[in-house]
Amino acid sequence: MDKAHLTVKNLVMYYKTLKGEVKAVDDVSFSLLRGETIAVIGESGCGKSSLAKSIIRLLPRNVSTYKGVILFNDLNLMELDEESFTRDIRWVKITYIPQAALNSLNPVIKIGDQMIEPLILRKKLDKREALEKAAKTLKTVGISENFIHRYPFELSGGMKQRVIIAMSLLTEPELMILDEPTSSLDVLTQANIMNLLKSIRRSLKLSMIFITHDVSLSSELADKVAVMYAGQIVEFNDANAFYHDPKHPYSQKLMESVPTLRKDKKLDFIPGAPPSLLNLPKGCRFAERCPYAFEKCDKDPPLVYLSGDFYVRCWLYVRE
């Protein structure tokens, strides 16, 4: 059996607000092999972005609880001090493209000058070497090397996203975390970016965590799928198995709400709204919206393992 590249076990990240404690990431576990992509899907506000930031340790200042195990190449990242994590892991071996990353480019600074900073700080290259590396990396994502002399306002949205992806590749990372990387792009540009991600994953043997609320988009990249609901992963499954036979009632409802060209398939929807992460219900967090809810759902559902480390968090699969 292949050794996991990334293993997350019982990860918890809560933060306090004036209204109470937000349980953004609550007992999350999954694993990823080298070169694999896991799609993390779910409705807005379910904790997907908080999970990504917890892995790369970009925590809110008001964090109240942060615990669990994050094994990366068998190294427990939770045991590293901040200096070691910053020097060796964040933006070096693990890179992160946040939501609305296009807005992070400074419009009055040339692309090349913005790209070389991590190379100078992390790789200790001089400016000439860093610019050469930046130009070559732009070529990797399908942009002319001459674009290092351009300003961001001269680029389209799709070109800016390619620049952002190039910036995340500069330090030759092993794992890339992408948070809604196509959400602000038109459909055609989305397709081009997805093709680019597939190409660089294959050529560079990158592992990826692809975060999206778009179920149909996730199927283009995913080897594994983690479905998040109210701060928890309710289903972790092989991608082929998930898209053909989702197990958790929430997963099933998500798949049924995806538009298709089939005339015989009625478009479904999920009634109600997710619970607030400030005030979570007792027991199963999906119970109020679930068509299969019964008495046991008043208690916290256990993880029921399907095969290997794949699981579903649901009482329906508990055998007496």
Sine and cosine of phi, psi and omega as CSV:
sin_phi,cos_phi,sin_psi,cos_psi,sin_omega,cos_omega
0.00,0.00,0.72,-0.70,-0.01,-1.00
-0.92,0.40,0.57,-0.82,0.02,-1.00
-0.99,0.17,0.65,-0.76,-0.03,-1.00
-0.92,0.39,0.65,-0.76,0.09,-1.00
-0.98,0.19,-0.66,0.75,0.03,-1.00
-0.72,-0.70,0.78,-0.63,0.08,-1.00
-0.78,-0.63,0.84,-0.54,0.05,-1.00
-0.93,-0.35,0.81,-0.59,-0.04,-1.00
-0.80,-0.60,0.84,-0.55,0.13,-0.99
0.76,0.65,0.70,0.72,-0.02,-1.00
-0.96,0.26,0.74,-0.67,-0.01,-1.00
-0.76,-0.65,0.73,-0.68,0.11,-0.99
-0.58,-0.82,0.95,-0.32,0.07,-1.00
-0.92,-0.39,0.46,-0.89,0.15,-0.99
-0.64,-0.77,0.47,-0.88,-0.09,-1.00
-0.99,-0.12,0.63,-0.78,0.11,-0.99
-0.79,-0.62,0.05,-1.00,0.03,-1.00
-0.90,0.44,-0.41,0.91,-0.02,-1.00
-1.00,-0.02,-0.17,0.99,-0.02,-1.00
0.63,-0.77,-0.20,-0.98,-0.04,-1.00
-1.00,-0.06,0.79,-0.61,0.01,-1.00
-1.00,-0.08,0.87,-0.49,0.01,-1.00
-1.00,-0.03,0.97,0.25,-0.14,-0.99
-0.94,0.33,-0.65,0.76,0.05,-1.00
-0.77,-0.63,0.88,-0.48,-0.19,-0.98
-0.75,-0.66,1.00,-0.10,0.06,-1.00
0.89,0.45,0.85,0.52,-0.04,-1.00
-0.99,-0.15,0.72,-0.69,0.03,-1.00
-0.66,-0.75,0.66,-0.75,0.13,-0.99
-0.20,-0.98,0.19,-0.98,0.03,-1.00
-0.66,-0.75,0.38,-0.93,-0.08,-1.00
-0.60,-0.80,0.78,-0.62,0.06,-1.00
-0.99,0.11,0.32,-0.95,0.02,-1.00
-0.87,0.49,0.75,-0.67,0.02,-1.00
1.00,0.09,-0.05,1.00,0.01,-1.00
-1.00,0.01,0.33,-0.94,0.13,-0.99
-0.85,-0.52,0.77,-0.64,0.13,-0.99
-0.95,-0.31,0.77,-0.63,0.08,-1.00
-1.00,-0.08,0.81,-0.59,0.08,-1.00
-0.97,-0.25,0.92,-0.39,-0.10,-0.99
-0.86,-0.52,0.37,-0.93,0.01,-1.00
0.39,-0.92,0.20,-0.98,-0.01,-1.00
-0.93,0.37,0.33,-0.95,0.05,-1.00
-0.86,0.51,0.66,-0.75,0.04,-1.00
1.00,0.07,0.13,0.99,-0.05,-1.00
-1.00,0.07,-0.17,0.99,0.03,-1.00
0.93,-0.38,0.15,0.99,-0.05,-1.00
-0.89,0.46,-0.77,0.64,-0.02,-1.00
-0.92,0.40,-0.60,0.80,0.04,-1.00
-0.90,0.44,-0.58,0.81,0.06,-1.00
-0.89,0.45,-0.73,0.68,0.01,-1.00
-0.86,0.51,-0.72,0.69,-0.03,-1.00
-0.93,0.37,-0.49,0.87,0.05,-1.00
-0.93,0.37,-0.59,0.81,0.00,-1.00
-0.93,0.38,-0.67,0.74,-0.05,-1.00
-1.00,-0.06,0.11,0.99,0.10,-1.00
0.87,0.50,0.68,0.73,0.17,-0.99
-0.98,-0.21,0.98,0.20,-0.18,-0.98
-1.00,-0.06,0.51,-0.86,0.09,-1.00
-0.91,0.41,0.45,-0.89,-0.02,-1.00
-0.89,0.45,-0.46,0.89,-0.05,-1.00
-1.00,-0.08,0.40,0.92,0.03,-1.00
-0.87,0.49,0.71,-0.70,-0.02,-1.00
-0.93,-0.36,-0.50,0.86,0.03,-1.00
-0.65,-0.76,0.77,-0.64,0.05,-1.00
-0.54,-0.84,0.96,-0.29,-0.07,-1.00
-0.43,-0.90,0.18,-0.98,-0.04,-1.00
0.80,-0.60,-0.26,-0.97,0.00,-1.00
-0.78,-0.62,0.76,-0.65,0.12,-0.99
-0.80,-0.59,0.98,-0.21,0.00,-1.00
-0.99,-0.10,0.85,-0.53,0.04,-1.00
-0.82,-0.57,0.92,-0.40,-0.14,-0.99
0.80,0.60,0.67,0.74,0.03,-1.00
0.94,0.35,0.06,1.00,0.06,-1.00
-0.99,-0.12,0.82,-0.58,0.02,-1.00
-0.98,0.19,0.97,-0.26,-0.06,-1.00
-0.90,0.44,-0.41,0.91,-0.01,-1.00
-0.93,0.37,-0.32,0.95,-0.02,-1.00
-1.00,-0.03,-0.13,0.99,0.00,-1.00
-0.98,0.19,0.62,-0.78,0.12,-0.99
-0.97,0.26,0.24,-0.97,-0.11,-0.99
-0.89,0.46,-0.61,0.79,-0.01,-1.00
-0.89,0.45,-0.71,0.70,0.01,-1.00
-0.92,0.39,-0.64,0.77,-0.01,-1.00
-0.90,0.44,-0.68,0.73,0.01,-1.00
-0.92,0.38,-0.65,0.76,-0.06,-1.00
-0.96,0.29,-0.64,0.77,-0.19,-0.98
-0.94,-0.34,-0.35,0.94,-0.16,-0.99
-0.89,-0.45,-0.92,0.40,-0.11,-0.99
-0.92,0.39,0.81,-0.59,-0.04,-1.00
0.92,0.39,0.16,0.99,0.06,-1.00
-0.89,-0.46,-0.96,0.28,0.03,-1.00
-1.00,0.00,-0.44,0.90,0.06,-1.00
-0.83,-0.56,0.85,-0.52,0.05,-1.00
-0.92,-0.40,0.35,-0.94,-0.14,-0.99
-0.65,-0.76,0.81,-0.59,0.10,-1.00
-0.95,-0.31,0.96,-0.28,-0.07,-1.00
-0.97,0.23,0.14,-0.99,0.10,-0.99
-0.89,0.46,0.51,-0.86,0.03,-1.00
0.82,0.58,0.61,0.79,-0.05,-1.00
-0.91,0.42,-0.40,0.92,0.00,-1.00
-0.85,0.53,-0.53,0.85,-0.04,-1.00
-0.97,0.25,-0.14,0.99,-0.05,-1.00
-0.99,0.14,-0.22,0.97,0.02,-1.00
-0.98,0.22,0.78,-0.63,0.03,-1.00
-0.97,0.25,0.87,-0.50,-0.11,-0.99
-0.92,0.39,-0.29,0.96,-0.08,-1.00
-0.94,-0.33,0.20,0.98,0.07,-1.00
-0.86,-0.51,0.72,-0.70,-0.04,-1.00
-0.87,0.49,0.51,-0.86,-0.04,-1.00
-0.80,0.60,-0.74,0.67,-0.05,-1.00
-0.86,0.50,-0.68,0.73,-0.02,-1.00
-0.91,0.41,-0.50,0.87,0.04,-1.00
-0.98,0.22,-0.48,0.87,-0.06,-1.00
-0.98,0.21,-0.49,0.87,-0.19,-0.98
-0.98,0.17,-0.23,0.97,-0.08,-1.00
-0.82,0.57,-0.77,0.64,0.00,-1.00
-0.90,0.43,-0.48,0.88,0.02,-1.00
-0.94,0.34,-0.61,0.79,0.02,-1.00
-0.96,0.29,-0.66,0.75,-0.05,-1.00
-0.98,0.21,-0.69,0.73,-0.12,-0.99
-1.00,-0.04,-0.67,0.74,-0.08,-1.00
-0.99,-0.14,-0.09,1.00,0.06,-1.00
0.87,0.50,0.58,0.82,0.06,-1.00
-1.00,0.09,0.43,-0.90,0.14,-0.99
-0.99,0.16,0.11,-0.99,-0.14,-0.99
-0.90,0.45,-0.65,0.76,-0.02,-1.00
-0.89,0.45,-0.73,0.68,0.01,-1.00
-0.89,0.45,-0.64,0.77,-0.01,-1.00
-0.91,0.42,-0.65,0.76,0.03,-1.00
-0.92,0.40,-0.62,0.79,0.06,-1.00
-0.89,0.45,-0.70,0.72,0.03,-1.00
-0.90,0.45,-0.67,0.74,0.01,-1.00
-0.89,0.46,-0.68,0.73,0.00,-1.00
-0.89,0.46,-0.68,0.73,0.01,-1.00
-0.91,0.42,-0.61,0.79,-0.01,-1.00
-0.94,0.35,-0.59,0.81,0.10,-1.00
-0.86,0.50,-0.63,0.78,0.01,-1.00
-0.89,0.45,-0.57,0.82,0.02,-1.00
-0.87,0.49,-0.55,0.83,-0.03,-1.00
-0.99,-0.14,0.26,0.97,0.12,-0.99
1.00,0.10,0.43,0.90,0.03,-1.00
-0.87,-0.49,0.65,-0.76,0.02,-1.00
-0.85,0.52,0.60,-0.80,0.02,-1.00
-0.86,0.51,-0.44,0.90,-0.03,-1.00
-0.92,0.39,-0.24,0.97,-0.04,-1.00
-0.94,0.35,-0.18,0.98,0.07,-1.00
-0.90,0.43,-0.31,0.95,0.00,-1.00
-0.99,-0.11,0.02,1.00,-0.01,-1.00
-1.00,-0.01,0.28,-0.96,0.10,-1.00
-0.98,-0.19,0.48,-0.88,-0.02,-1.00
-0.83,0.56,-0.57,0.82,-0.04,-1.00
-0.92,0.39,-0.21,0.98,0.03,-1.00
-1.00,0.05,-0.07,1.00,-0.09,-1.00
-0.96,-0.30,0.49,-0.87,0.12,-0.99
-0.97,0.24,0.15,-0.99,0.02,-1.00
-0.87,0.50,-0.67,0.74,0.01,-1.00
-0.91,0.42,-0.63,0.77,0.02,-1.00
-0.92,0.38,-0.63,0.77,0.05,-1.00
-0.88,0.48,-0.66,0.75,0.00,-1.00
-0.91,0.42,-0.59,0.81,0.07,-1.00
-0.90,0.43,-0.62,0.78,0.05,-1.00
-0.89,0.46,-0.69,0.72,0.02,-1.00
-0.87,0.49,-0.69,0.73,0.03,-1.00
-0.90,0.44,-0.67,0.75,0.04,-1.00
-0.87,0.49,-0.67,0.74,0.01,-1.00
-0.87,0.48,-0.58,0.81,-0.01,-1.00
-0.97,0.25,-0.24,0.97,0.00,-1.00
-0.99,-0.10,-0.17,0.98,-0.14,-0.99
-0.84,0.54,-0.62,0.78,-0.07,-1.00
-1.00,0.01,0.18,0.98,0.01,-1.00
0.82,0.57,0.87,0.49,-0.05,-1.00
-0.95,0.31,0.25,-0.97,0.09,-1.00
-0.99,-0.17,-0.45,0.89,-0.04,-1.00
-0.72,-0.69,0.75,-0.66,0.04,-1.00
-0.87,-0.49,0.78,-0.63,0.05,-1.00
-0.96,-0.29,0.86,-0.52,-0.06,-1.00
-0.89,-0.46,0.88,-0.48,-0.04,-1.00
-0.97,-0.25,0.97,-0.24,-0.01,-1.00
0.76,0.65,0.83,0.55,-0.12,-0.99
-0.94,0.34,-0.21,0.98,-0.04,-1.00
-0.87,-0.49,0.16,0.99,-0.18,-0.98
-0.90,0.43,-0.47,0.88,-0.06,-1.00
-0.98,-0.20,0.22,0.97,-0.08,-1.00
-0.95,-0.32,0.43,-0.90,0.07,-1.00
-0.95,0.31,0.21,-0.98,-0.15,-0.99
-0.87,0.50,-0.68,0.73,-0.02,-1.00
-0.91,0.41,-0.68,0.73,0.03,-1.00
-0.92,0.40,-0.60,0.80,0.09,-1.00
-0.83,0.56,-0.73,0.68,-0.02,-1.00
-0.88,0.48,-0.66,0.76,0.01,-1.00
-0.90,0.43,-0.66,0.75,0.01,-1.00
-0.92,0.39,-0.64,0.77,0.03,-1.00
-0.89,0.45,-0.66,0.75,0.05,-1.00
-0.89,0.45,-0.63,0.78,0.04,-1.00
-0.89,0.46,-0.71,0.71,-0.01,-1.00
-0.88,0.47,-0.65,0.76,0.04,-1.00
-0.90,0.44,-0.63,0.77,-0.02,-1.00
-0.92,0.39,-0.73,0.68,-0.04,-1.00
-0.95,0.30,-0.51,0.86,0.07,-1.00
-0.89,0.46,-0.68,0.73,-0.02,-1.00
-0.93,0.36,-0.71,0.70,-0.09,-1.00
-0.97,0.25,-0.54,0.84,-0.05,-1.00
-0.98,-0.19,-0.05,1.00,-0.02,-1.00
0.82,0.57,0.69,0.72,-0.01,-1.00
-0.99,0.15,0.58,-0.82,0.25,-0.97
-1.00,-0.02,0.55,-0.83,-0.05,-1.00
-0.67,-0.74,0.58,-0.81,0.25,-0.97
-0.92,-0.40,0.92,-0.39,-0.11,-0.99
-0.95,-0.31,0.93,-0.36,-0.07,-1.00
-0.98,-0.18,0.78,-0.62,-0.04,-1.00
-0.36,-0.93,0.43,-0.90,0.16,-0.99
-0.99,-0.13,-0.06,1.00,-0.06,-1.00
-1.00,-0.09,0.98,-0.21,-0.07,-1.00
-0.89,0.46,-0.68,0.73,-0.04,-1.00
-0.91,0.42,-0.59,0.81,0.02,-1.00
-0.92,0.39,-0.61,0.79,-0.04,-1.00
-0.89,0.46,-0.48,0.88,-0.06,-1.00
-0.92,0.38,-0.31,0.95,-0.03,-1.00
-0.96,0.27,-0.41,0.91,-0.10,-1.00
-0.90,-0.44,-0.45,0.89,-0.29,-0.96
-0.96,0.28,0.68,-0.74,0.26,-0.97
-0.99,-0.15,-0.52,0.86,0.05,-1.00
-0.72,-0.70,0.39,-0.92,0.00,-1.00
-0.77,-0.64,0.73,-0.68,0.13,-0.99
-0.88,-0.47,0.87,-0.49,0.00,-1.00
-0.99,-0.14,0.87,-0.49,0.00,-1.00
-0.98,-0.19,0.63,-0.77,0.08,-1.00
-0.54,-0.84,0.84,-0.54,0.07,-1.00
0.78,0.63,0.73,0.68,0.11,-0.99
1.00,0.05,-0.07,1.00,-0.03,-1.00
-0.83,-0.56,0.43,-0.91,0.20,-0.98
-1.00,0.06,0.88,-0.47,-0.03,-1.00
-1.00,-0.09,-0.31,0.95,0.11,-0.99
-0.50,-0.87,0.76,-0.66,0.09,-1.00
-0.80,-0.59,0.90,-0.44,-0.18,-0.98
-0.53,-0.85,0.30,-0.96,0.16,-0.99
-0.89,0.46,0.64,-0.77,-0.10,-0.99
-0.87,0.50,-0.74,0.68,-0.01,-1.00
-0.87,0.49,-0.69,0.72,0.01,-1.00
-0.90,0.44,-0.66,0.75,-0.04,-1.00
-0.91,0.42,-0.74,0.67,-0.08,-1.00
-0.94,0.33,-0.38,0.92,0.03,-1.00
-1.00,-0.10,-0.49,0.87,-0.08,-1.00
-0.47,-0.88,0.95,0.32,0.01,-1.00
-0.89,0.46,0.59,-0.81,-0.12,-0.99
-0.99,-0.12,-0.75,0.66,-0.08,-1.00
-0.95,0.33,0.63,-0.77,0.03,-1.00
-0.80,0.60,-0.59,0.81,0.05,-1.00
-0.92,0.40,-0.67,0.74,0.05,-1.00
-0.87,0.50,-0.68,0.73,0.00,-1.00
-0.88,0.47,-0.69,0.73,0.02,-1.00
-0.91,0.42,-0.62,0.78,0.06,-1.00
-0.86,0.50,-0.73,0.68,-0.03,-1.00
-0.91,0.41,-0.59,0.81,-0.01,-1.00
-0.95,0.30,-0.29,0.96,0.00,-1.00
-1.00,-0.04,0.04,1.00,0.02,-1.00
-1.00,0.08,0.83,-0.56,0.01,-1.00
-0.89,0.46,0.63,-0.78,0.08,-1.00
-0.74,-0.68,0.14,-0.99,0.03,-1.00
-1.00,0.02,-0.03,1.00,-0.01,-1.00
-0.97,0.25,0.81,-0.58,-0.02,-1.00
-0.96,0.28,-0.42,0.91,-0.05,-1.00
-0.99,0.10,-0.07,1.00,-0.04,-1.00
-0.97,-0.23,0.88,-0.48,0.01,-1.00
-0.99,0.15,0.72,-0.69,0.02,-1.00
-0.96,0.27,0.84,-0.55,-0.05,-1.00
-0.98,-0.17,0.11,-0.99,0.07,-1.00
-0.56,-0.83,0.27,-0.96,0.01,-1.00
-0.98,-0.20,0.90,-0.44,-0.03,-1.00
-0.93,0.37,0.40,-0.92,0.06,-1.00
0.97,0.25,-0.29,-0.96,-0.03,-1.00
-0.65,-0.76,0.43,-0.90,0.03,-1.00
-0.89,0.46,0.46,-0.89,0.03,-1.00
-0.94,0.34,0.40,-0.92,0.06,-1.00
-0.94,0.33,0.68,-0.73,0.06,-1.00
-0.94,0.35,-0.15,0.99,0.09,-1.00
-0.99,0.10,-0.43,0.90,-0.10,-0.99
-0.61,-0.79,0.97,0.25,-0.07,-1.00
-0.98,0.17,0.60,-0.80,0.02,-1.00
-0.96,0.29,0.36,-0.93,0.11,-0.99
-0.96,0.27,0.51,-0.86,0.02,-1.00
0.98,0.18,-0.48,-0.88,-0.01,-1.00
-0.91,0.41,0.76,-0.65,-0.08,-1.00
-0.98,0.21,-0.23,0.97,0.01,-1.00
-0.98,-0.18,-0.06,1.00,-0.17,-0.99
-0.81,0.59,-0.66,0.75,-0.06,-1.00
-0.91,0.42,-0.37,0.93,-0.02,-1.00
-0.95,-0.30,-0.04,1.00,-0.15,-0.99
-1.00,0.02,0.75,-0.66,0.02,-1.00
-0.96,0.28,-0.22,0.98,-0.06,-1.00
-0.95,-0.32,0.17,0.99,-0.09,-1.00
-0.87,0.50,0.65,-0.76,0.06,-1.00
-0.60,-0.80,-0.13,-0.99,-0.18,-0.98
-0.81,0.59,-0.68,0.73,-0.09,-1.00
-0.89,0.46,-0.35,0.94,-0.06,-1.00
-0.93,0.38,-0.11,0.99,0.10,-1.00
-0.96,0.28,-0.22,0.98,0.03,-1.00
-0.95,-0.32,0.42,-0.91,0.01,-1.00
-0.86,0.50,0.82,-0.58,-0.01,-1.00
-0.95,0.30,0.60,-0.80,0.04,-1.00
-0.99,0.14,0.21,-0.98,0.16,-0.99
-0.99,0.16,0.82,-0.57,0.05,-1.00
-0.95,-0.32,0.90,-0.44,-0.09,-1.00
-0.98,0.17,0.74,-0.67,-0.03,-1.00
-1.00,0.02,-0.80,0.60,0.08,-1.00
-0.26,-0.97,0.62,-0.79,-0.05,-1.00
0.84,0.54,-0.79,-0.62,0.02,-1.00
-0.98,-0.20,0.23,0.97,0.07,-1.00
-0.98,0.19,0.62,-0.78,-0.07,-1.00
-0.49,-0.87,0.23,-0.97,0.14,-0.99
-0.74,-0.67,0.62,-0.79,-0.02,-1.00
-0.97,-0.23,1.00,0.08,-0.11,-0.99
-0.32,-0.95,0.68,-0.74,0.02,-1.00
-0.93,0.38,-0.39,0.92,-0.03,-1.00
-0.87,0.49,-0.40,0.92,-0.09,-1.00
-0.98,-0.22,0.12,0.99,0.03,-1.00
-1.00,0.08,0.86,-0.51,0.03,-1.00
-1.00,0.00,0.74,-0.68,0.00,-1.00
-0.95,0.30,0.00,0.00,0.00,0.00
